[in-house]
Amino acid sequence: MVSFVYYIPEQTMSYLHFDKTLMTNLEETLPREILRTNRSGAYHCTTIVDCNTRKYHGLLVIPVPELDDDPHVLISSLDETVVQHGAEFNLGLHQYWGYNFSPNGNKYIREFDCDKIPTTKYRVGGVVLEKEKLFAHNENRILIRYTLLDAHSETTLRLRPYLAFRSVRQFTHENSQASRDYQEVENGIKTRMYPGYPELFMQTSKRCQFVFCPDWYRKFEYSKELERGYDFNEDLYVPGYFEVKIEKGESIVFSAGDSEANVKTLKRTFTVEANRRTPRDSFYHCLKNSAHQFHNKQGRYHYILAGYPWFKCRARDMFIALPGLTLALGEKDEFESAMATAREAVNDFLKNRESKCKIEEIDKPDVLLWAVWSIQQYAKFVSKKSAWDKYGKMITDIVEFIRLNRHRNCFLHENALLHVNGKEVAATWMNSTASGSPVVPRTGYVVEVNALWYNAQMFVADMNREFGKKEIAARYESMAAKTAVSFKNVFVNEYGYLFDFVDGMNPDWSVRPNMIFAAAFDYSPLDLRQKKNVVDIVTKELLTPKGVRSLSPKSFGYNPNYVGPQRERDYAYHQGTAWPWLAGFYFEAYLKVFRRSGLAFVERQMIGYEDEMTSHCVGSLPELFDGNPPFRGRGAVSFAMNVAEILRTFKIIKQFE
């Protein structure tokens, strides 16, 4: 059996290392992206060769709440030029109209390493320059440290910023409204292209010269937007460039942020920040680092972002991801902090009042039940007593709210099953729409909604019984018993698997992954034989090395490739694509059925996700994968539920071992 330690090795060699051969090959490097965040909604994202391929890419992307809820790209990129003996060597790389690249600075890259912080080494003749980037904690600031490792003559470093000052959902183009004004600050300048934006401070740790040379650079092309059927061109404004002499062995730090930096402490700040980073020297540590990037703290509110670079905080994603992103890492306080925000939003919803919490889609019929499941994981990983003291009233209120039919789209029928309307508006996680209607109109009795309902009733009953509320416990146990009988009668079909949903007398025969929840939850209406049947068919028809398919290849409408314009992708989104987060529940169900004898199989499956650490967003997992080989990663570059469920699988494996 493969040991769990295989996934958390003590390594000294570089885990995320890319050599010259790969770095000079744009077909290999442009699909690989890096992401850095500051837990306050700001981020830095680009490809590993610093060539932006999305409108969401940028060197400094920050929230501007005075304008809207979107992040805004202040600095798109920063070109470095090495000057020796009057000769200029531009290390930058941009894609322009017609798939033309300039100035091809990637040809000077000798290696790229991302174990601790993104580090690129360039060789230009006798010059060896190292560039390291990090995002400062607790402030909107990108820091870049340049170290001249080798040089045989006087060397000047020139830094040219490309400014955008726009929402991540828009483009900027040459215009006369953009301000060219700037003011000098210590070792740099501050500028602001448009009213309403914060001032942008660009400074260096060493005295530099700013050369004012304003110009627009035109027709940048973003290949990922072109792939996705969106507009893909923009212009960027360059106010000028910074020049600073650099000696062999010297380090210079460039800072860009929405507040002025203390240039005298920039070097020390960079070192302190770098030392705080957990090395990404293993699969587990990559996911741990990635998990921290989804935390978004805004004042007293603590959110979990659904993914980068375009997702906000969505209630379902938050509740599903929270245990894996926090409890699986031993971060109980982080769970409690985020759940405090979620509890406020849930209470506001239960009392039908407007909430100040910016958590989207809390009104979906399964969301409250996922909140109960999330707290159930807290009870398992921390203690039942702590869970009862902190969240006992919340989970009881949720079940009562549903039992009394107070939810707008979740109705308890006499058979003790929940009925939802998913014909006009998507009601579950399979929420893609086309022409205003759900692509998968899951309506009526939905399998995972009712599996969640049974699980919630039993968990709340057990918690109430354990802590002295026997009458309440008896009521929920009685109703749960009725739910279990109806669940089997409605969902278990003659072929041994479960209908995905049943609308009146019309069951959906499609083989979909949502039945796996009924086998994975701690409280299941299914017996062991029925659980095994579910696990077996998911294994045979839905399991891939990158996740569980959203539809079987044998079912009508199978569409495994998430490519093309928005409409085409909407029709493929839940029609055969593979999702890693579903694999977390599949692994849990598999081990519930096969116990320790299933460990070797689960651990082998985990290798498929480790392979992704050097692809897509380096060190993280993308939103979804194509359902057919070669299982290419698609969608958002880093997705919270995927990272969370693979981390929770680590925890489950360790508990079994």
MOVEN-V136516 format. One line per field, one symbol per residue. ss: DSSP state (a for helix, b for strand, c for the rest). Layout:
ss->???
This chain:
ss->cccaaaacccccccccbbbaaaaccaaaacccbbbbbcccccbbbbbccccccccccbbbbbbcccccccbbbbbbbbbbbbbbccbbbbcccbbbcccbbbccaaaabbbbbccccbbbbbbbccbbbbbbbbbcccccbbbbbbbbbbccccbbbbbbbbbbbbbccccccccccccccbbbbccbbbbccccccccbbbbbccccbbbbbbbbbbbbbcaaaaacccccbbbbbbbbbbbbbbccccbbbbbbbcccccaaaaaaaaaaaaaaccccccaaaaaaaaaaccbbbbccbbbbccbbcccccbaaaaaaaaaaacaaaccaaaaaaaaaaaaaaaaaaacccccccccbccccccaaaaaaaaaaaaaaaccaaaaaaaaaaaaaaaaaaaacccccccbbcccccbbbccccccccccccbbccbbcccccbbbaaaaaaaaaaaaaaaaaaaacccaaaaaaaaaaaaaaaaaaaaaabcccccbccbbbccbbcccccaaaaaaaacccccccaaaaaaaaaaaaaacbbccbbbccccccccccccccccaaaaaaacccccbbaaaaaaaaaaaaaaaaaaaaaaaaaaaaaaaaaaaccbccccccbbcccccccbbcccbbaaaaaaaaaaaaaaaaac
